[in-house]
Amino acid sequence: MAKKQKLTKQQLRRMKSNRNKKINETEQTQLDTSLLGDSFEGRVISRFGQHADIEDEQGQLRRCDIRRTIDSLVAGDAVICRENQAESGNQGVIEAVKPRSSLLTRPDFYDGVKPVAANIDQVVILSSIRPELSLHIIDRYLVAVENMGATPVIAINKADLLTDVEKQTLEAELAYYKTIGYQVYWLSVKQAQGLAQIEDVLADKISIVVGQSGVGKSSLVNRLLPETDALTNEISDNSGLGTHTTTVARLYHLPSSGELIDSPGVREFALWHLTESQIFDGFVEFEQYRHLCKFRDCKHLDDPKCGLRAAVENGDIKASRLEHYHRIIQSVSENKPSYIPNS
């Protein structure tokens, strides 16, 4: 008997995609347009396959089907729907997605650039002083957020573990970010220090918190949304595995004001889908010195009469920022896939 050939990951993905397409077509065929009523507008709270929870203008939550013509739908999207008047099935059908003011994406080597959440006003970049504060990682986040069209906010957690001398040193290091227009906050989620400031920052805005493992992202989100069971991430005594962990992006209303989109899968941003020009634009203070470069195609390395290097020497640009720019350019060049799938 011949040995059964094992399918490759690409073949499995293609089969899954074809299966989902057939299911979607079947569901859409079953929708009788004569049973669709008045249109209404709303916002996507969360998406589940070919369905989404929509909050309408009256604050009511409705489970709706997604039209096959809609190729992208994520938490935070503003949508136009029609009521489903059938006795069975979901409460509506999503007909169209309104233009987005911003879009958070997550590059994937297999599936291309995937949307995660839309219409975000600001992104809280959460870092931590333990095990070590990395300005390079903060700069990578800033590049990504600047390119998605949202406002970055820098928050440094576990400040209670610093001595007065250590904090003064780091405050001097981070003062540069304030001079180029960024908000910087110190907090200790564990000790509930600085949380009131973060709540004020989040007020009346749609925000998302991002951060690497160990910086306290889940703890901060749980503090901000204490009544949300989906974010508890408790540890089972029997299995040792986490429970009640959010697996899809979801929009929550904060107790005071504002909204928070939680997406635990977004811990860091790959940048290989960005061009060299987009990465340059992510360093917001560089642009004013570009015209001082002798050559229009200056790489800002050893090029003669480079405006950026002169600015570093004059103390106008922080040396580590230019260094991080080159490190990002190099990493993007080394890690960019030869073929980028469609998003």
Buried (B, 14 or more C-beta within 10 A) or exposed (E): EEEEEEEEEEEEEEEEEEEEEEEBEEBBEEBEEEBBEEEBEBBBBBBEEBBBBBBBEEEEEBBBBBBBEBEEBBBBBBBEBBBBBBEEBBBBBBBEBEEBBBBBBBBBEEEBBBBBBBBBBBBBBBBBBEEEBEBEBBBBBBBBBBBBBBBBBBBBBBBBBBEEEEBEEBBEEBEBBEEBEBBBBBBBBEEEBBBEBBBEBBEEBBBBBBBBEEBBBBBBBBBBBEEBEBBBBEEEEEEEEEEEEBEBBBBBBBEEEBBBBBBBEBBBBBBBBBEEEBBBBBBBBBEEBBEBBEEEEBEBEEBEEBBBBBBBEEEEBBEBBBBBBEBBBEBBEEEBEEEBEEB
